[in-house]
Amino acid sequence: VAALQDEKNSLMSEIQIMNDRLEQLDDSFDDPNTVVAKKYFSAQLQLEQLQEENFRLEAAKDDYRVHCEDLEKQLIELQHRNNELTSLAEESR
């Protein structure tokens, strides 16, 4: 029983130490002057910028897709028109 109580006390003190360290880390995020907080906010800003760029690129991709579909339709129409004109030219010969 005494060994278990010693182990319990040891674990409780370890838990207290870990909780203190966790509080220090939480405080370092709240203080905007710490290196950790600066890196965190910088990474967060970079993430937001990348998300905006991704959104812009997705929109551009959609625009290009629509443009490509239009060009494919025009190509098909021009091929049909070319075939018609070719057959008419052969008939006139």
C-alpha positions as CSV (number, residue, x, y, z in Angstrom):
1,V,0.0,0.0,0.0
2,A,2.9,2.4,0.9
3,A,4.5,1.7,-2.5
4,L,1.3,2.4,-4.3
5,Q,0.8,5.6,-2.3
6,D,4.4,6.7,-3.2
7,E,3.7,5.9,-6.9
8,K,0.5,7.9,-6.7
9,N,2.2,10.9,-5.1
10,S,4.9,10.7,-7.7
11,L,2.4,10.6,-10.5
12,M,0.4,13.5,-9.0
13,S,3.5,15.6,-8.8
14,E,4.3,14.7,-12.4
15,I,0.8,15.7,-13.4
16,Q,1.2,19.0,-11.6
17,I,4.5,19.7,-13.4
18,M,2.9,18.8,-16.8
19,N,0.0,21.1,-16.0
20,D,2.4,23.9,-15.2
21,R,4.2,23.4,-18.4
22,L,1.0,23.4,-20.3
23,E,-0.1,26.7,-18.7
24,Q,3.3,28.2,-19.7
25,L,2.8,27.1,-23.3
26,D,-0.8,28.5,-23.3
27,D,0.5,31.8,-21.9
28,S,3.2,31.9,-24.6
29,F,0.5,31.8,-27.3
30,D,-1.5,34.6,-25.6
31,D,1.5,36.9,-25.4
32,P,2.1,38.2,-29.0
33,N,5.7,39.1,-28.2
34,T,7.0,35.6,-27.7
35,V,8.8,33.7,-30.5
36,V,6.2,30.9,-30.4
37,A,3.3,33.3,-30.8
38,K,5.0,35.2,-33.6
39,K,5.7,32.0,-35.5
40,Y,2.1,30.9,-34.9
41,F,0.6,34.1,-36.1
42,S,3.0,34.2,-39.1
43,A,2.0,30.6,-40.0
44,Q,-1.7,31.5,-39.6
45,L,-1.3,34.5,-41.9
46,Q,0.5,32.4,-44.5
47,L,-2.2,29.8,-44.3
48,E,-4.9,32.5,-44.9
49,Q,-2.9,33.9,-47.9
50,L,-2.5,30.4,-49.4
51,Q,-6.2,29.7,-49.0
52,E,-7.0,33.0,-50.8
53,E,-4.6,32.2,-53.6
54,N,-6.0,28.7,-53.8
55,F,-9.5,30.1,-54.1
56,R,-8.3,32.5,-56.9
57,L,-6.6,29.7,-58.8
58,E,-9.7,27.5,-58.5
59,A,-11.8,30.3,-60.0
60,A,-9.3,30.8,-62.8
61,K,-9.3,27.1,-63.5
62,D,-13.0,27.1,-63.8
63,D,-12.9,30.0,-66.2
64,Y,-10.3,28.3,-68.3
65,R,-12.4,25.1,-68.3
66,V,-15.4,27.0,-69.6
67,H,-13.2,28.7,-72.2
68,C,-11.8,25.4,-73.3
69,E,-15.2,23.8,-73.7
70,D,-16.3,26.8,-75.9
71,L,-13.2,26.3,-78.0
72,E,-13.9,22.6,-78.4
73,K,-17.4,23.4,-79.5
74,Q,-16.1,25.9,-82.1
75,L,-13.6,23.3,-83.3
76,I,-16.3,20.7,-83.8
77,E,-18.4,23.3,-85.7
78,L,-15.5,24.4,-87.9
79,Q,-14.6,20.8,-88.6
80,H,-18.2,20.1,-89.8
81,R,-18.2,23.3,-91.8
82,N,-14.8,22.3,-93.4
83,N,-16.2,18.9,-94.3
84,E,-19.3,20.5,-95.9
85,L,-17.1,22.9,-97.9
86,T,-14.8,20.1,-98.9
87,S,-17.7,18.1,-100.2
88,L,-19.1,21.1,-102.0
89,A,-15.7,21.8,-103.6
90,E,-15.5,18.2,-104.8
91,E,-19.0,18.4,-106.3
92,S,-18.2,21.6,-108.2
93,R,-15.1,20.0,-109.7
